[in-house]
Amino acid sequence: MTHWTLLCLGLMTAGVAAAQVLTDPTRPPGGQAESAESVGSGGPVLQSVMLSPSRKIAVISGEMVALGGRYGSSKLVRLSETEAVLRNGADVTVLRLYPLVEKRAVVPVAAKSVNKTTK
């Protein structure tokens, strides 16, 4: 009986040792929320976007900015799921949530004809 107890304890501790630490599933992948350009130049970084029927808010470099509100001397003039547009006079700055991701058009694949044979 003691051997079975030791065996069970050994198997349980092996499972605990092999367990991995869980990560936050809502956290963006490392390096995608900030581009090398914006971090290197010290410019604003779009970190999050919150859109609802009653509120539209962007988190820019840690600061919550409502649509129409101000970030420094710039005004937040447009907000979508993936980008925020700041205007300061004639200067326009587009901040992207995932600046390293490039969208491309999908090219449809030609439909293959299926040959049906009858026996």
N, C-alpha and C positions, 0 to 999 in steps of 0.2 A: 504494500500500500504506500509506503514512503517513496518508493521509486516512481510510482505513478504521480504522486504529488509533486516531486521534484521535476519530473518530465513536463507536467502541465505548467508549472511556474516558469520553467525554462522557455517553453514555447510562447507563453504570454509576454515575457520580457523581450524576446526576440522580435515579436510583432510591434511592441512599443518602440524599440530601437530603430526599426525600419520605417516608422511612420514619418511622413513629411509634414513640414509646417504649412498650414493653410494660408494662402494670400488673399487679400481683399479683391473680390471679383469686380468691384466697381472702380478700381483704380486703373487709370490708363497705363498701357505698356510703357516701360521706361524709355525715355528719349523721344517719344512721339508727341508729347504735349508741348514740347519746346523745340524750336529749330535752332541750329547752330548759329545762324545769322542773327536772329533776334536776341539770343542770349549773349553772343559775343559783342553786339553793338549796344547792349543794355536797353533795347527798345521794349515796348510793351509786349506781353505774351498772353494770348487768349488761353485760359485754363479750363473754362467751363461755360456752358450755355444752358440757361433754364428758360423754357418757353411754355406758357400756359395761356388759356384764353384771357386771363386777367392780368398777367405780368409777363414781361420779357426782360430778362436780366443776363448780363455777361459778367463773368469773373475775369478781370484783366489784371494780371500781375498781382493777384491777391485782393483786389478791390472790386466790390460788387457795383456794377454800373447798370442802371435801368435804361431802356431804350429812350433816347431823347436826353439822357443825363450826360454828365461831363466826366471825362477821365483827364485830369490835368486841365490843359487849355483846349482839348479836343472834345467834340460832341459825338456821342454814339448815334449814328444816323440810320443804320440798318443792321439787322441781326437775323441770322438764320441758324439752322441746326449745326452748321460747321464753320461759320465765319461771322466776324463782326467788322463793321466799317466805321472808322473814326474820321471826322472831318475837322480840320483846323484851318479856317479861312478857305484858301484854294487847295490846300494840301489834303490828300485823301490817303488814309492808311488802311489796308485790308489785313486783318488778323485772321489766320486760319487755325482751327482747333487742332488739325493734324497736318501741319505744313509739309511733312515729308511724304504724304500720300498724294499721289497724282491720279486724278480721275481720267479715264480714257473711254471712248465710245466702244461699245461692243459690236463686233463685226459678226453678222449672222452667218452660220455655217450652212452651206447649200444642203438641202434635203437629199438624202440618199434614196434612190428608188429601190424598192424591195421587190425582188422577183419571187413570185409564188408559183410553186410547181404543184401540179395535181397528179395524183397517182391513179 
